[in-house]
Amino acid sequence: MKQQNAERRAEILSVAREVLAEKGLEATKVSEIVKRAGIAQGTFYLYFDSKNALIQALTKEMMDKVFDVVSESLNESATFEQGLREGLRVAFHSMSDYLDIFNILMNGCAVLSSDPQEWRELFAPFYELLEAYIRKWQEEGSVDSQFDPKVISRLIVSLTDQAVDDYYVHRSSASVELYIENLTRFVQKALQA
């Protein structure tokens, strides 16, 4: 039963993503989503309280996928620079998988969420991951030990979030690789021991 519920939820999210990509946030109606998904409107509400909850679920889905690839790249890195570069690369490229609705997710969820704590919780795993990563490389001598890993992890996440937003939402004329390279060098130089 759990498997069936997870599959139904994933199907609703997939259909909702199609509708959102076609129509945008305001024009997307729950009735259109359920019609395309071939389900009753009540079934939608078994999985999501509202369209806003659906947007938050799609945002969490994206962030979870990004977290998985960033975590893997950091865990496999042999040097601080390698992990930083690869982590930023996979973060940028993973988010591009959601370009069809990226603006809706990044802007819509922030506007729709009535609880700022929900928004912070989306980033909490990234903060914790980077904090541990920075501590590791401080112990190895690659990162300046005077930096507070808790603060630096938040700054890196914020900077990365802004760079991704600038590149994908504001459609920068620079290449994604140039963004990744410059962001990597900036953070690396700033944190060098």
C-alpha positions in Angstrom: 0.0 0.0 0.0 2.9 2.4 0.8 4.4 1.7 -2.6 1.1 2.4 -4.3 0.7 5.7 -2.3 4.2 6.8 -3.2 3.7 6.0 -6.9 0.3 7.9 -6.9 1.9 10.9 -5.2 4.8 10.9 -7.7 2.3 10.7 -10.6 0.4 13.7 -9.3 3.7 15.6 -8.9 4.7 14.7 -12.4 1.4 15.8 -13.9 1.4 19.0 -11.8 4.8 19.8 -13.1 3.6 19.5 -16.7 0.7 21.8 -16.1 2.8 24.3 -14.2 5.3 24.4 -17.0 2.6 25.0 -19.5 0.4 27.5 -17.7 2.4 29.0 -14.9 1.6 29.2 -11.2 -1.5 31.5 -11.3 -3.2 29.8 -14.2 -2.7 26.3 -12.9 -5.8 24.9 -11.2 -6.1 21.8 -9.1 -9.0 20.7 -11.4 -6.7 20.7 -14.4 -4.1 18.6 -12.6 -6.6 16.0 -11.4 -8.2 15.9 -14.9 -4.8 15.1 -16.6 -3.9 12.7 -13.8 -7.2 10.9 -14.2 -8.0 11.0 -10.5 -10.8 12.4 -8.4 -10.3 15.9 -6.9 -10.6 14.3 -3.4 -7.6 12.0 -4.3 -5.5 15.0 -4.9 -6.3 16.3 -1.4 -5.3 13.0 0.2 -1.8 13.8 -0.8 -1.7 17.6 -0.8 -3.6 20.1 1.3 -3.5 22.8 -1.5 -1.8 23.9 -4.6 0.7 25.7 -2.4 1.5 22.4 -0.6 2.1 20.8 -4.0 4.6 23.6 -4.9 6.4 23.0 -1.7 6.5 19.3 -2.4 8.0 19.9 -5.8 10.6 22.2 -4.3 11.5 19.7 -1.7 11.8 17.0 -4.4 14.2 19.2 -6.4 16.2 20.1 -3.3 16.4 16.4 -2.2 17.8 15.4 -5.6 20.3 18.2 -5.5 21.4 17.3 -2.0 21.9 13.7 -3.0 24.3 14.5 -5.8 26.1 17.2 -3.9 26.6 14.9 -0.9 27.9 12.2 -3.1 30.4 14.5 -4.8 31.7 15.9 -1.5 32.0 12.4 0.0 34.0 11.2 -3.0 36.4 14.2 -3.1 40.1 13.8 -2.5 40.7 17.5 -1.9 38.8 20.5 -0.7 39.0 22.2 -4.1 37.8 19.0 -5.9 34.8 18.6 -3.7 33.9 22.3 -3.9 34.2 22.3 -7.7 32.3 19.1 -8.2 29.7 19.9 -5.6 28.9 23.3 -7.3 29.0 21.7 -10.7 26.4 19.0 -9.8 24.3 21.5 -7.9 24.0 23.8 -10.9 23.4 20.9 -13.3 20.9 19.2 -11.1 18.8 22.3 -10.8 18.7 22.6 -14.5 16.6 19.4 -14.5 13.9 21.7 -13.2 14.2 24.5 -15.6 10.7 24.1 -16.8 9.4 25.2 -13.4 12.5 26.6 -11.7 11.2 30.1 -11.3 7.9 28.9 -9.9 9.7 26.7 -7.4 12.3 29.2 -6.2 10.0 32.2 -6.2 6.6 30.7 -5.7 7.5 28.5 -2.7 9.0 31.5 -0.9 5.9 33.6 -1.5 3.4 30.8 -0.8 4.9 29.4 2.3 3.3 31.0 5.3 6.0 29.5 7.6 9.6 30.7 7.0 10.7 27.7 9.0 9.6 25.4 6.2 11.8 27.4 3.8 14.8 27.2 6.2 14.3 23.4 6.6 14.8 23.0 2.8 18.3 24.3 3.2 19.2 22.7 6.6 20.6 19.5 5.1 23.0 21.6 2.9 24.1 23.7 5.9 24.9 20.5 7.9 26.6 18.8 5.0 28.9 21.8 4.3 29.6 22.5 7.9 30.9 18.9 8.3 32.8 19.2 5.1 34.5 22.5 6.1 35.4 21.1 9.5 37.0 18.1 7.9 39.2 20.3 5.7 40.0 22.6 8.5 41.4 19.6 10.4 43.4 18.7 7.3 44.8 22.2 7.1 43.2 23.2 3.7 40.7 25.6 5.1 41.5 28.5 7.5 40.6 27.3 11.0 39.6 30.7 12.1 36.3 30.5 10.1 33.2 29.3 11.8 31.9 26.3 9.7 28.3 27.0 10.7 28.5 30.6 9.4 30.6 29.7 6.3 28.2 26.9 5.3 25.3 29.3 5.3 27.3 31.8 3.3 28.3 29.3 0.7 24.7 28.0 0.3 23.4 31.6 0.0 26.0 32.5 -2.5 25.3 29.4 -4.5 21.6 29.9 -4.4 22.1 33.5 -5.7 24.4 32.4 -8.4 22.0 29.6 -9.6 19.1 32.1 -9.5 21.2 34.7 -11.4 22.2 32.1 -14.1 18.9 30.3 -14.6 16.2 32.9 -13.7 17.9 36.0 -14.9 19.4 34.3 -17.9 23.0 35.4 -17.7 24.9 35.6 -20.9 27.9 33.9 -19.2 28.2 30.1 -19.5 27.3 27.9 -16.6 30.9 26.6 -16.5 32.1 30.2 -16.1 29.7 30.6 -13.1 30.9 27.4 -11.6 34.6 28.2 -12.1 34.3 31.7 -10.7 32.2 30.6 -7.7 34.6 27.8 -7.0 37.7 30.0 -7.1 36.0 32.7 -5.1 35.1 30.4 -2.2 38.3 28.5 -2.4 40.5 31.6 -2.2 38.3 33.1 0.6 38.7 29.9 2.7 42.3 29.0 2.0 44.5 28.3 5.1 
